[in-house]
Amino acid sequence: MQQLEHPSEETWDERRLWFEEHRQAAASQGVGRLSEQAEALVIEMQTTFCAGAWAATVLLAAAVVDAQEFHRGYPESRSSGDRSWLRGLRNSLLHENRSQPAFTIEDHWTRREEWGRHARRAVRMAFDVLYALNQGGRRK
């Protein structure tokens, strides 16, 4: 089962570099107050991302967004289109629809690329929330 094996060192490094480049780009936007919990979850998110655990990456990205937004005191900002997408995907992973599950065993083989795209989008959103908003909640 390929998805249960450690990715090659080359694949791990490619993913790590992608993650770090996107984090650095977002961090260059400036930041107000960072949540300790959100920062700790980012480390977990990087590990799952590098391992190719796409659904876990999405779940952790949503947790980072929630932790940081609640830390800043404006949970109402979750209503944006992108945040609604992330929240909806997270909810579909956590609350199974038995007639139509969001994520299946078969997805590990047939939808890995799609889930990889979801994970990348979720990571970028988490970085946007962590770094692109200043203390007042407005973009710099």
C-alpha positions as CSV (number, residue, x, y, z in Angstrom):
1,M,0.0,0.0,0.0
2,Q,1.9,3.0,-1.3
3,Q,-0.1,5.5,0.8
4,L,1.1,3.8,4.0
5,E,4.7,4.0,3.1
6,H,7.0,6.9,3.9
7,P,7.4,9.1,0.8
8,S,10.8,9.1,-0.8
9,E,13.2,11.6,0.6
10,E,12.9,13.6,-2.7
11,T,9.1,13.8,-2.4
12,W,9.3,14.8,1.3
13,D,11.8,17.5,0.5
14,E,9.7,18.8,-2.4
15,R,6.7,19.0,-0.2
16,R,8.7,20.6,2.7
17,L,10.1,23.3,0.3
18,W,6.6,24.0,-1.1
19,F,5.3,24.4,2.5
20,E,8.1,26.6,3.7
21,E,8.0,28.8,0.6
22,H,4.3,29.4,1.0
23,R,4.7,30.1,4.7
24,Q,7.5,32.5,4.1
25,A,5.6,34.4,1.4
26,A,2.6,34.7,3.7
27,A,4.8,35.7,6.7
28,S,6.3,38.5,4.6
29,Q,2.8,40.2,4.7
30,G,3.3,41.0,8.4
31,V,1.4,39.9,11.4
32,G,-0.1,41.0,14.7
33,R,-0.5,38.4,17.4
34,L,0.1,34.7,16.6
35,S,-1.7,32.1,18.6
36,E,0.6,29.6,20.4
37,Q,-1.8,26.8,19.6
38,A,-2.1,27.8,15.9
39,E,1.7,27.8,15.6
40,A,2.0,24.4,17.3
41,L,-0.7,23.1,14.9
42,V,1.3,24.4,11.9
43,I,4.1,22.1,12.9
44,E,1.7,19.1,12.9
45,M,0.2,20.4,9.6
46,Q,3.7,20.5,8.0
47,T,4.3,16.9,9.1
48,T,1.1,15.6,7.7
49,F,1.6,17.6,4.5
50,C,5.1,16.2,3.9
51,A,3.8,12.7,4.6
52,G,1.0,13.2,2.0
53,A,-1.7,12.7,4.6
54,W,-4.0,15.0,2.7
55,A,-7.3,14.7,4.7
56,A,-5.4,15.2,7.9
57,T,-3.7,18.3,6.5
58,V,-7.1,19.7,5.6
59,L,-8.4,19.0,9.2
60,L,-5.3,20.6,10.7
61,A,-5.5,23.7,8.4
62,A,-9.1,24.2,9.6
63,A,-7.9,23.9,13.2
64,V,-5.2,26.5,12.6
65,V,-7.7,28.9,11.1
66,D,-10.1,28.5,14.0
67,A,-7.4,28.8,16.6
68,Q,-5.9,31.9,15.1
69,E,-9.2,33.6,14.5
70,F,-10.5,33.0,18.0
71,H,-7.1,34.1,19.4
72,R,-7.6,37.4,17.5
73,G,-11.2,37.7,18.6
74,Y,-13.0,37.9,15.3
75,P,-14.6,34.5,14.5
76,E,-17.1,36.3,12.2
77,S,-14.4,36.5,9.5
78,R,-14.9,32.7,8.8
79,S,-17.8,33.6,6.5
80,S,-15.6,34.3,3.5
81,G,-16.0,32.0,0.5
82,D,-12.7,30.3,1.0
83,R,-13.2,29.9,4.7
84,S,-16.7,28.5,4.0
85,W,-15.1,26.0,1.6
86,L,-12.6,24.9,4.2
87,R,-15.2,24.7,7.0
88,G,-17.5,22.7,4.7
89,L,-14.7,20.3,3.7
90,R,-13.6,19.9,7.3
91,N,-17.2,19.2,8.4
92,S,-17.7,16.7,5.7
93,L,-14.6,14.8,6.9
94,L,-15.6,14.9,10.6
95,H,-19.4,14.2,10.1
96,E,-19.7,11.3,7.7
97,N,-22.6,11.1,5.3
98,R,-23.0,7.3,5.2
99,S,-24.7,7.4,1.8
100,Q,-22.0,9.6,0.3
101,P,-18.8,9.8,2.4
102,A,-16.5,12.7,1.6
103,F,-13.4,10.5,1.9
104,T,-13.1,6.8,1.2
105,I,-10.5,4.1,1.3
106,E,-10.6,4.1,-2.5
107,D,-9.7,7.8,-2.6
108,H,-6.2,6.9,-1.4
109,W,-5.7,5.5,-4.9
110,T,-8.1,7.3,-7.2
111,R,-8.3,10.8,-5.8
112,R,-4.9,11.4,-4.3
113,E,-4.1,14.3,-6.7
114,E,-7.5,16.0,-6.0
115,W,-6.9,15.6,-2.2
116,G,-3.4,17.0,-2.7
117,R,-4.9,20.1,-4.3
118,H,-7.4,20.4,-1.4
119,A,-4.5,20.2,1.1
120,R,-2.5,22.8,-0.7
121,R,-5.4,25.2,-0.8
122,A,-6.1,24.6,2.9
123,V,-2.5,25.2,3.8
124,R,-2.4,28.5,1.9
125,M,-5.6,29.6,3.6
126,A,-4.1,28.7,7.0
127,F,-1.1,30.8,6.2
128,D,-3.3,33.7,5.0
129,V,-5.1,33.7,8.4
130,L,-1.9,33.4,10.4
131,Y,0.1,36.1,8.6
132,A,-1.9,38.2,6.2
133,L,-4.1,39.9,8.8
134,N,-2.8,42.5,11.2
135,Q,-4.1,43.1,14.7
136,G,-7.0,45.1,13.4
137,G,-8.2,42.4,11.1
138,R,-7.5,44.3,7.9
139,R,-5.0,43.3,5.2
140,K,-1.8,45.2,5.1
